[in-house]
Amino acid sequence: MHSAGGATTSGVLIGSTVAELTAAQQAGLRFIGLARNTTIDRQLREAGCDTTVTSLAPLLEAARSL
């Protein structure tokens, strides 16, 4: 990934699939899994996801406060 000023040094991707987790890993990004049910949570964790949430509401609230 590149920003207008060059290569990015940090970032986070929020997604709900193993493919999105894999893309984040390949890009060197942190990943937060959106696991709206236990099946998705299990799939993401088995693929190496450390952090999952069941709703985006707390993340959106935190982003709005930035």
Secondary structure, DSSP 8 states (H G I E B T S, - for coil): -EETTEE-S--EEEESSHHHHHHHHHHT-EEEEE-SSHHHHHHHHHTT---EES-SHHHHHHHHT-
